Amino acid sequence: MQKKVKVKPNSKQQKITEQEDGSLIVNLKSPPINGKANEELINLLAEKFNLPKSHIRIKSGLTSRQKLIEIDDIG
């Protein structure tokens, strides 16, 4: 499964908001420095979808706020 994600780093609180088109807006506490925001994003999505972190990859947009995330479902 693939999801479009818009990331908002340096937010006051962590939050995932699902849009009507199925994309996600993710507020992250971490700054976009040394991959900290990407790491927090993967952790949050793993919790939301109840999957191990190894099943979530950033397919494109590694240094952008607009990302394409690939999620491998179990079973």
KOLZA-357715 format. One line per 4 residues: number of its first residue (from 1); for each residue x, y, z of C-alpha. Coordinates in nm, 4 decimals. Last residue first. Layout:
<nodes>
NUM> X:Y:Z  ...
</nodes>
This chain:
<nodes>
75> -0.0038:-1.1614:0.5742  0.1575:-0.8483:0.7145  0.0977:-0.5326:0.5120  0.3978:-0.3601:0.3555
71> 0.3632:0.0196:0.3710  0.5249:0.2414:0.1068  0.5386:0.6125:0.1872  0.5413:0.8871:-0.0742
67> 0.6575:1.2126:0.0774  0.5740:1.5818:0.0513  0.7774:1.7715:0.3109  1.0902:1.7046:0.1051
63> 1.4321:1.5609:0.1939  1.3363:1.1919:0.1611  1.0648:1.2744:-0.0913  1.0287:0.9295:-0.2437
59> 0.9802:0.5687:-0.1304  0.9969:0.6355:0.2424  0.9695:0.2849:0.3788  0.7438:0.1135:0.6348
55> 0.7503:-0.2634:0.6978  1.0813:-0.2467:0.8912  0.9110:-0.0245:1.1498  0.7017:-0.3213:1.2652
51> 0.3291:-0.2821:1.2022  0.0333:-0.1593:1.4093  -0.0821:0.0809:1.1339  -0.0757:0.3841:1.3643
47> 0.2283:0.2655:1.5636  0.4352:0.1955:1.2511  0.3208:0.5320:1.1115  0.4479:0.7127:1.4218
43> 0.7855:0.5356:1.4201  0.8341:0.5975:1.0462  0.7561:0.9685:1.0907  0.9904:0.9961:1.3908
39> 1.2759:0.8563:1.1807  1.1937:1.0910:0.8930  1.1906:1.3877:1.1355  1.5305:1.2883:1.2811
35> 1.6895:1.2416:0.9368  1.9967:1.4522:1.0232  1.7852:1.7692:1.0698  1.4165:1.8131:0.9823
31> 1.3300:1.9108:1.3412  1.1428:1.6591:1.5555  0.7997:1.7295:1.7057  0.6157:1.5870:1.4054
27> 0.2752:1.6764:1.2600  0.1641:1.4254:0.9976  -0.0861:1.5090:0.7238  -0.2026:1.1896:0.5563
23> -0.3445:1.1066:0.2140  -0.6623:0.9028:0.1787  -0.8423:1.1536:-0.0476  -1.0625:1.2662:0.2429
19> -0.7549:1.3535:0.4513  -0.6217:1.1511:0.7441  -0.4669:1.3551:1.0254  -0.1699:1.2172:1.2208
15> -0.0573:1.4131:1.5263  0.2588:1.4664:1.7298  0.2546:1.7866:1.9337  0.4142:2.1332:1.9310
11> 0.5165:2.1007:1.5673  0.8819:2.1263:1.4576  0.8213:1.9190:1.1416  0.5037:1.9302:0.9284
7> 0.5037:1.6295:0.6953  0.2658:1.5806:0.4039  0.2155:1.2117:0.3324  0.0975:1.0336:0.0200
3> 0.0261:0.6712:0.1020  0.1244:0.3507:-0.0753  0.0000:0.0000:0.0000
</nodes>
